[in-house]
């Protein structure tokens, strides 16, 4: 689709090289699967699109189905469609062992982004999601300005119908209608809410364009009124003038300078006006007020248990493992819900020597494997024999909802998380938090 293809342009703009394309296809004879992860309409054009890009295609048929759909977090599960992506990327690495990253066209869906990040983390791959959280009207206008010819492959939204199947976003009348639906009804103009899907037949990066010689609009058998998709009968490549595809794109030039960030983060400009002699006011707010020293002091049984566990551990990583085991067991025991370390909403890790960080981090990651809390890690003097010390901010009401922001993808939106921590956590409902 257009988002996957347009993100490739971002990748090249930022100096990455395209090695191959990979695709998960529906079984033969199936136009569309009920997938939470993958676009399957338009699969009949994938061979042509790979040819237009001039790179090898690695392909696999989807065998799994959506299993773990109730949570944003994902843990590997046999038979889940997410594991088809694991198998596909393993095929990519076998055929192209120099691959280091995956381009992902995610804009808004945490469900999809988190699962792509989960798979790539297990395979040692980075995720390049440069469009993540960008404004959709801005992205769609970029594609139009660059001449990306994306044809509507499926419609499933108010304001769109079978007659729009096959339309191009380069059609001024159709594009104007999309922007209008967004302004009037809040429709996602890039289709992030499933309003429509696309197949790209031309783009600045393409070495050939894709000409569709035979196609038809088909009503979706399970879609009800005004849900239809494009079925392509015949397509062929039309070579472009010049053999080399560009690696820089005028419409994306501002991302290679500070212009985009100055426009997006005006507070940074204000900060630049602060003189060196001025100091920022002390941080006051939720976290500072919530952190105290009473919790562990009032629970000497935990302090003694953790100290006893740590005293038998000689190395920093052994102490880390022992203390976190003791804290998790204690929290499970004294809290009726038995949530353990899941109640931690902010973690401060103090180490006597940052040289032990890599080993400690690997142990820490095992204890905070799913939706880890935000974390600070500092080197500081500790008592003799103590390699590591923790301070935790706990949610006071286990029933409170904790929303964690953890983006591991490399994007234009936020610094990526490269370890077992989140960028931020927000508590909603119930009580606050307390620490120790």
C-alpha positions as CSV (number, residue, x, y, z in Angstrom):
1,X,0.0,0.0,0.0
2,X,0.9,3.7,-0.2
3,X,2.1,4.0,3.4
4,X,4.6,1.1,3.0
5,X,5.9,2.5,-0.2
6,X,6.0,6.1,1.0
7,X,8.0,5.1,4.1
8,X,10.6,3.6,1.8
9,X,11.1,7.1,0.4
10,X,11.8,8.3,4.0
11,X,14.3,5.5,4.5
12,X,16.3,6.5,1.4
13,X,16.0,10.2,2.3
14,X,17.7,9.3,5.6
15,X,20.5,7.3,4.0
16,X,19.3,3.7,4.2
17,X,19.5,1.3,1.3
18,X,16.7,-0.9,0.0
19,X,17.8,-4.5,-0.2
20,X,14.6,-6.4,-0.9
21,X,10.8,-6.3,-0.4
22,X,8.9,-8.9,1.6
23,X,5.2,-9.8,1.5
24,X,2.8,-12.0,3.3
25,X,0.1,-13.1,0.9
26,X,-3.3,-14.8,1.3
27,X,-3.7,-18.4,0.2
28,X,-4.2,-18.9,-3.6
29,X,-7.7,-18.1,-4.7
30,X,-8.4,-15.9,-1.7
31,X,-8.8,-12.1,-2.3
32,X,-8.8,-11.0,1.3
33,X,-8.2,-12.5,4.8
34,X,-9.7,-11.2,8.0
35,X,-6.3,-10.0,9.3
36,X,-5.6,-7.6,12.1
37,X,-2.0,-7.2,10.8
38,X,-1.7,-7.3,7.1
39,X,-3.3,-5.8,3.9
40,X,-4.1,-8.7,1.7
41,X,-6.2,-7.0,-1.0
42,X,-3.9,-6.0,-3.9
43,X,-1.7,-9.0,-3.5
44,X,-2.1,-9.7,-7.2
45,X,0.1,-6.7,-7.9
46,X,3.0,-7.5,-5.5
47,X,5.2,-9.2,-8.2
48,X,4.8,-6.1,-10.4
49,X,5.5,-3.7,-7.5
50,X,8.7,-5.6,-6.6
51,X,9.7,-5.4,-10.3
52,X,9.0,-1.7,-10.4
53,X,11.3,-1.2,-7.4
54,X,14.0,-3.3,-9.0
55,X,14.7,-5.5,-6.0
56,X,14.2,-9.1,-5.1
57,X,10.9,-10.3,-3.6
58,X,10.7,-12.6,-0.6
59,X,7.2,-14.0,-0.1
60,X,5.3,-16.3,2.2
61,X,1.6,-17.4,2.5
62,X,-0.2,-16.4,5.7
63,X,-0.9,-19.6,7.7
64,X,-1.8,-18.2,11.1
65,X,-4.8,-16.2,12.3
66,X,-5.4,-13.4,14.8
67,X,-5.1,-14.9,18.3
68,X,-3.8,-12.3,20.7
69,X,-6.1,-9.4,19.8
70,X,-7.3,-8.2,23.2
71,X,-4.1,-6.5,24.3
72,X,-1.7,-4.0,22.8
73,X,1.1,-6.1,24.3
74,X,2.1,-9.2,22.4
75,X,3.8,-12.5,23.5
76,X,4.7,-15.1,20.8
77,X,2.0,-17.6,20.3
78,X,1.9,-20.6,18.0
79,X,-0.6,-20.2,15.3
80,X,-0.9,-16.4,15.6
81,X,-0.6,-14.5,12.3
82,X,2.2,-12.4,13.8
83,X,4.4,-15.5,13.8
84,X,4.1,-15.6,10.0
85,X,6.0,-12.3,10.0
86,X,8.7,-14.0,12.1
87,X,9.0,-16.7,9.5
88,X,9.0,-14.3,6.6
89,X,11.8,-12.2,8.1
90,X,13.8,-15.3,8.9
91,X,13.5,-16.1,5.1
92,X,14.7,-12.6,4.4
93,X,17.7,-12.9,6.6
94,X,18.6,-16.3,5.1
95,X,18.5,-14.8,1.6
96,X,19.9,-11.4,2.5
97,X,22.0,-11.7,5.7
98,X,23.2,-8.1,5.4
99,X,19.7,-6.8,6.2
100,X,19.7,-4.7,9.4
101,X,16.3,-3.1,9.5
102,X,12.6,-3.3,8.4
103,X,10.7,-0.4,6.9
104,X,7.2,-0.1,8.4
105,X,4.5,2.2,7.2
106,X,2.6,2.4,10.5
107,X,1.1,5.8,11.2
108,X,-1.3,5.4,14.1
109,X,-1.8,1.7,14.9
110,X,-0.1,0.7,18.2
111,X,-1.4,-2.8,17.7
112,X,0.5,-3.3,14.5
113,X,3.6,-1.3,15.4
114,X,4.1,-3.2,18.7
115,X,3.9,-6.5,17.0
116,X,6.3,-5.6,14.3
117,X,8.7,-4.3,17.0
118,X,8.3,-7.5,19.0
119,X,9.2,-9.7,16.0
120,X,12.1,-7.5,14.9
121,X,13.5,-7.3,18.5
122,X,13.6,-11.1,18.6
123,X,15.5,-11.2,15.3
124,X,17.9,-8.4,16.1
125,X,16.4,-6.0,13.5
126,X,15.7,-2.3,13.8
127,X,12.3,-0.9,12.8
128,X,12.2,2.2,10.6
129,X,8.7,3.9,11.0
130,X,9.4,7.4,10.0
131,X,5.7,8.3,9.4
132,X,4.7,7.2,12.9
133,X,2.3,9.8,14.6
134,X,2.7,12.3,11.8
135,X,-0.4,14.2,10.8
136,X,-2.3,12.2,8.1
137,X,-3.3,15.2,5.9
138,X,0.4,16.2,5.8
139,X,1.4,12.7,4.8
140,X,-1.2,12.4,2.1
141,X,-0.3,15.8,0.7
142,X,3.4,14.7,0.6
143,X,2.5,11.7,-1.4
144,X,0.4,13.7,-3.8
145,X,3.1,16.4,-4.2
146,X,5.7,13.7,-4.9
147,X,3.5,12.1,-7.6
148,X,2.9,8.8,-5.8
149,X,0.1,7.1,-7.7
150,X,-1.8,5.0,-5.3
151,X,-5.0,3.4,-6.5
152,X,-7.9,2.5,-4.2
153,X,-7.8,-1.2,-3.7
154,X,-10.6,-1.4,-1.1
155,X,-13.3,0.9,0.4
156,X,-15.1,0.3,3.7
157,X,-16.2,3.7,5.0
158,X,-18.9,6.3,5.0
159,X,-18.5,8.5,2.0
160,X,-16.7,5.9,-0.1
161,X,-18.3,3.3,-2.3
162,X,-17.7,0.8,-5.1
163,X,-17.5,3.6,-7.6
164,X,-14.3,4.9,-5.9
165,X,-12.4,1.5,-6.3
166,X,-9.5,2.1,-8.7
167,X,-9.4,5.8,-8.2
168,X,-6.0,7.5,-7.8
169,X,-5.0,9.8,-4.9
170,X,-3.5,12.0,-7.7
171,X,-7.1,12.6,-9.0
172,X,-7.7,16.2,-7.7
173,X,-11.4,15.6,-7.3
174,X,-11.0,12.4,-5.4
175,X,-8.2,13.8,-3.2
176,X,-10.3,16.8,-2.4
177,X,-13.1,14.5,-1.4
178,X,-10.8,12.6,1.0
179,X,-9.6,15.7,2.7
180,X,-13.2,16.9,3.0
181,X,-14.3,13.6,4.6
182,X,-11.5,14.1,7.1
183,X,-12.5,17.7,7.9
184,X,-16.2,17.1,8.1
185,X,-16.5,13.6,9.6
186,X,-13.1,12.9,11.1
187,X,-12.3,10.2,8.6
188,X,-8.7,9.1,8.6
189,X,-7.5,10.6,5.3
190,X,-4.7,8.0,5.1
191,X,-7.1,5.2,5.8
192,X,-5.7,4.4,9.2
193,X,-9.1,3.5,10.5
194,X,-9.6,0.9,7.7
195,X,-11.6,3.4,5.6
196,X,-9.7,2.3,2.5
197,X,-6.6,0.5,1.2
198,X,-4.4,1.1,-1.8
199,X,-2.0,-0.4,-4.3
200,X,0.8,1.7,-5.7
201,X,1.4,1.7,-9.4
202,X,3.9,4.5,-9.6
203,X,6.2,6.4,-7.2
204,X,9.4,8.5,-7.4
205,X,11.4,5.4,-6.2
206,X,10.0,3.1,-8.9
207,X,12.2,2.3,-11.9
208,X,9.1,1.2,-13.8
209,X,5.5,2.1,-13.5
210,X,2.8,-0.5,-13.2
211,X,0.1,-0.4,-15.9
212,X,-3.1,-2.2,-15.0
213,X,-4.6,-3.6,-18.2
214,X,-7.5,-5.5,-16.8
215,X,-9.3,-5.1,-13.5
216,X,-12.8,-5.1,-11.9
217,X,-14.4,-3.8,-8.8
218,X,-15.9,-6.6,-6.7
219,X,-18.4,-6.4,-3.9
220,X,-17.0,-7.9,-0.7
221,X,-19.0,-11.1,0.1
222,X,-18.9,-10.4,3.8
223,X,-18.7,-6.6,3.8
224,X,-22.3,-5.5,3.4
225,X,-23.2,-2.3,1.5
226,X,-20.4,-0.2,-0.1
227,X,-17.6,-2.5,0.9
228,X,-15.8,-3.4,-2.3
229,X,-12.2,-4.2,-3.5
230,X,-10.2,-4.2,-6.7
231,X,-9.3,-7.4,-8.5
232,X,-6.5,-7.1,-11.0
233,X,-6.6,-9.5,-14.0
234,X,-3.5,-8.3,-15.9
235,X,-0.7,-5.8,-15.2
236,X,2.6,-5.1,-16.8
237,X,5.7,-3.0,-16.2
238,X,6.4,0.1,-18.2
239,X,10.1,1.1,-17.9
240,X,10.9,4.7,-17.0
241,X,13.5,7.0,-18.5
242,X,16.9,6.6,-16.8
243,X,17.9,3.4,-15.0
244,X,18.8,4.9,-11.5
245,X,16.1,5.6,-8.9
246,X,16.6,8.8,-6.9
247,X,17.8,8.6,-3.3
248,X,16.6,12.1,-2.2
249,X,13.2,13.6,-2.6
250,X,12.4,17.3,-2.7
251,X,9.2,17.0,-0.7
252,X,11.1,15.4,2.2
253,X,14.1,17.8,2.2
254,X,12.9,19.6,5.3
255,X,13.3,16.3,7.3
256,X,17.0,16.4,6.5
257,X,17.4,19.8,8.2
258,X,16.0,21.3,11.4
259,X,13.0,22.9,9.7
260,X,10.6,20.0,10.5
261,X,11.6,19.9,14.1
262,X,11.4,23.7,14.6
263,X,8.0,23.7,13.1
264,X,6.8,20.7,15.1
265,X,8.3,21.5,18.5
266,X,8.0,25.3,19.0
267,X,8.9,24.9,22.7
268,X,12.5,24.2,21.6
269,X,12.7,27.6,20.1
270,X,11.6,29.2,23.4
271,X,14.2,27.2,25.2
272,X,16.9,28.6,23.0
273,X,16.2,32.1,24.3
274,X,17.1,31.1,27.8
275,X,20.5,32.6,28.8
276,X,23.2,30.5,30.4
277,X,22.9,32.4,33.6
278,X,19.2,31.4,34.0
279,X,18.2,28.2,35.7
280,X,15.1,26.2,35.1
281,X,12.7,26.0,38.0
282,X,12.8,22.7,39.9
283,X,10.5,20.0,38.6
284,X,7.3,19.8,40.7
285,X,4.5,17.5,39.9
286,X,3.1,14.0,40.1
287,X,6.3,12.0,40.2
288,X,8.2,14.3,42.6
289,X,5.3,14.5,45.1
290,X,4.6,10.8,44.9
291,X,8.1,9.5,45.6
292,X,8.8,8.9,49.3
293,X,10.9,6.7,51.5
294,X,8.3,5.3,53.8
295,X,7.2,2.2,51.8
296,X,10.4,0.1,52.2
297,X,11.2,1.5,55.6
298,X,7.8,0.5,56.9
299,X,8.2,-3.0,55.4
300,X,11.4,-4.2,56.9
301,X,10.5,-7.8,55.9
302,X,11.0,-6.8,52.2
303,X,14.2,-4.9,53.0
304,X,15.6,-7.8,54.9
305,X,14.6,-10.3,52.3
306,X,16.1,-8.3,49.5
307,X,19.3,-7.7,51.5
308,X,19.6,-11.3,52.3
309,X,19.1,-12.3,48.7
310,X,21.6,-9.8,47.5
311,X,24.2,-10.6,50.1
312,X,24.8,-14.1,48.6
313,X,25.1,-12.6,45.1
314,X,28.6,-11.7,44.1
315,X,28.2,-10.0,40.7
316,X,26.0,-7.0,39.7
317,X,23.8,-9.1,37.5
318,X,23.3,-11.7,40.3
319,X,22.4,-9.0,42.8
320,X,20.0,-7.5,40.2
321,X,18.3,-10.9,39.8
322,X,18.1,-11.6,43.5
323,X,16.7,-8.2,44.4
324,X,14.1,-8.1,41.6
325,X,13.0,-11.7,42.5
326,X,12.6,-10.6,46.2
327,X,10.7,-7.5,45.3
328,X,8.4,-9.2,42.8
329,X,7.6,-12.0,45.3
330,X,6.9,-9.5,48.1
331,X,4.6,-7.4,46.0
332,X,2.7,-10.6,44.9
333,X,2.3,-11.6,48.5
334,X,1.2,-8.3,50.1
335,X,-1.1,-7.2,47.3
336,X,-4.2,-9.3,46.8
337,X,-4.1,-9.0,43.1
338,X,-0.7,-10.6,43.0
339,X,0.6,-8.4,40.2
340,X,4.2,-8.3,41.3
341,X,6.6,-6.0,39.3
342,X,3.7,-5.1,37.0
343,X,2.8,-2.5,39.7
344,X,6.0,-0.5,39.0
345,X,5.3,2.6,37.0
346,X,8.7,4.2,37.3
347,X,12.1,2.6,38.0
348,X,15.3,4.1,39.1
349,X,18.4,1.9,38.8
350,X,21.5,2.9,40.7
351,X,24.8,1.1,39.9
352,X,28.2,1.5,41.4
353,X,29.9,1.1,38.0
354,X,28.2,1.7,34.6
355,X,30.6,-0.9,33.2
356,X,28.2,-3.5,34.4
357,X,25.2,-2.0,32.6
358,X,25.0,-4.5,29.7
359,X,25.0,-7.5,32.0
360,X,22.6,-6.0,34.4
361,X,20.3,-4.8,31.6
362,X,19.9,-8.3,30.3
363,X,18.8,-9.6,33.7
364,X,16.5,-6.6,34.2
365,X,14.9,-7.2,30.8
366,X,13.8,-10.7,31.9
367,X,11.9,-9.3,34.9
368,X,10.3,-6.5,32.9
369,X,9.6,-8.3,29.7
370,X,6.2,-7.0,28.9
371,X,5.2,-3.3,29.0
372,X,8.2,-2.2,31.1
373,X,8.0,1.0,33.1
374,X,10.0,4.2,32.3
375,X,13.5,3.9,33.8
376,X,16.4,6.0,34.9
377,X,19.8,4.5,35.3
378,X,22.7,6.3,37.0
379,X,26.1,5.6,38.4
380,X,26.5,6.6,42.0
381,X,28.6,5.7,45.1
382,X,27.0,2.7,46.9
383,X,28.0,0.9,50.1
384,X,30.8,-1.6,50.0
385,X,29.7,-4.8,48.4
386,X,26.5,-3.3,46.9
387,X,26.6,-3.2,43.1
388,X,23.1,-2.1,42.4
389,X,20.2,-0.4,44.2
390,X,16.6,0.3,43.1
391,X,13.9,2.8,43.8
392,X,10.4,2.1,42.5
393,X,7.3,4.2,42.0
394,X,4.3,1.9,42.5
395,X,0.8,2.5,41.4
396,X,-1.2,2.9,44.7
397,X,-4.4,1.4,43.3
398,X,-3.7,-1.8,41.4
399,X,-7.1,-1.2,39.6
400,X,-5.9,2.0,38.1
401,X,-5.2,1.9,34.4
402,X,-1.6,2.4,33.4
403,X,-0.9,3.5,29.8
404,X,2.7,3.1,28.8
405,X,4.3,4.7,25.8
406,X,7.0,2.5,24.4
407,X,8.1,3.2,20.8
408,X,11.1,1.1,19.7
409,X,10.9,2.1,16.1
410,X,13.1,4.8,14.7
411,X,10.8,7.7,13.7
412,X,10.6,11.4,13.2
413,X,8.4,11.6,16.2
414,X,10.3,10.6,19.3
415,X,13.6,9.0,20.4
416,X,13.3,5.3,20.2
417,X,13.5,3.0,23.2
418,X,16.6,0.8,22.8
419,X,16.1,-1.2,26.0
420,X,13.6,-2.6,28.5
421,X,11.9,0.6,29.3
422,X,9.1,2.9,28.1
423,X,9.3,6.6,27.3
424,X,6.5,7.5,29.7
425,X,3.6,6.1,31.8
426,X,0.2,7.7,32.5
427,X,-2.1,6.6,35.3
428,X,-5.8,7.1,34.9
429,X,-8.6,6.2,37.3
430,X,-8.2,5.1,40.9
431,X,-5.5,6.4,43.2
432,X,-2.0,7.7,42.5
433,X,1.3,6.2,43.1
434,X,3.8,5.8,45.9
435,X,7.4,4.9,46.0
436,X,10.3,3.6,47.9
